[in-house]
């Protein structure tokens, strides 16, 4: 099992729109594509309170590549994403990392 850490830095004031998009659209589409989330976090104390951090759980890089590509090209996702950005862009940038547990990690 590997995890993908994704950090979305929102444009000022746009974090609520991103949270709404995940809650009402993205999670349903992930379920459709078999994408498993391991948790979501916002920043209380840290560099920016305009960030959303989340983890995705994958069996392998091959699974990640196949399912993420299917999700990204889903016409429903493309349309709903565009609709959610009708008032302007939401995300300034995205950083992601693929994480592998250590031998002593509680998560394997």
C-alpha positions in Angstrom: 0.0 0.0 0.0 1.2 3.5 -0.9 -0.3 6.8 -0.1 -0.5 10.0 -2.1 -0.3 13.2 -0.3 -1.8 16.1 -2.1 -1.8 19.7 -1.0 -4.0 22.3 -2.7 -3.1 25.9 -2.1 -6.2 28.0 -2.8 -6.4 31.5 -4.0 -7.4 33.9 -1.3 -10.9 33.3 0.0 -11.5 30.3 -2.3 -11.0 27.4 0.2 -14.7 27.2 1.0 -15.4 26.7 -2.7 -12.9 23.9 -2.9 -14.3 22.2 0.2 -17.8 22.4 -1.2 -16.6 20.9 -4.5 -15.0 17.9 -2.7 -18.0 17.4 -0.5 -20.7 17.6 -3.2 -18.9 16.4 -6.4 -15.4 15.0 -6.2 -15.9 12.3 -3.5 -18.9 10.8 -5.4 -16.8 10.7 -8.6 -13.9 9.1 -6.8 -16.2 6.4 -5.5 -17.4 5.8 -9.1 -13.7 5.3 -10.1 -12.6 3.3 -7.1 -10.4 6.0 -5.6 -10.0 5.7 -1.8 -9.3 8.7 0.4 -7.5 8.2 3.7 -8.3 11.7 5.2 -8.6 15.4 4.6 -7.2 18.3 6.7 -7.2 22.0 6.6 -4.4 24.1 8.3 -5.2 25.6 11.7 -1.6 26.6 12.5 1.0 26.7 9.7 2.3 28.4 6.7 -1.2 29.0 5.1 -4.8 28.6 6.2 -5.8 28.5 2.5 -4.5 24.9 2.1 -6.3 21.6 1.9 -4.2 18.5 2.6 -5.4 15.0 1.8 -4.2 11.4 1.4 -5.3 8.8 -1.1 -4.6 5.1 -0.6 -3.3 3.1 -3.6 -2.4 -0.6 -3.9 0.3 0.4 -6.5 1.5 3.1 -8.8 -0.2 1.3 -11.7 -3.5 1.4 -9.9 -3.0 5.1 -9.2 -2.1 5.9 -12.9 -5.1 4.0 -14.3 -7.8 5.3 -11.8 -6.5 8.9 -11.7 -6.4 9.1 -15.5 -10.0 7.7 -15.7 -11.2 10.3 -13.1 -9.4 13.2 -14.8 -10.9 12.4 -18.2 -14.4 11.7 -16.9 -16.8 14.1 -18.7 -18.9 14.6 -15.6 -15.8 15.7 -13.6 -14.7 18.1 -16.4 -18.1 19.7 -16.5 -18.6 20.0 -12.7 -15.1 21.3 -12.2 -15.7 24.0 -14.8 -19.1 24.8 -13.2 -17.4 25.1 -9.8 -15.0 27.7 -11.2 -17.5 29.9 -12.9 -16.7 32.6 -10.4 -12.9 32.2 -11.1 -10.2 29.7 -10.4 -10.1 28.1 -7.0 -6.6 26.5 -6.7 -3.4 28.4 -7.1 -1.2 25.3 -7.1 -1.1 21.6 -6.3 1.8 19.7 -4.7 1.7 16.0 -4.5 4.0 13.2 -3.2 3.8 9.4 -3.3 4.6 8.1 0.1 5.8 4.6 1.0 5.6 3.4 4.6 8.7 2.6 6.5 9.3 -0.8 8.1 8.3 0.6 11.5 5.2 2.5 10.3 1.9 1.7 12.0 0.3 2.1 8.5 1.3 -0.5 6.0 
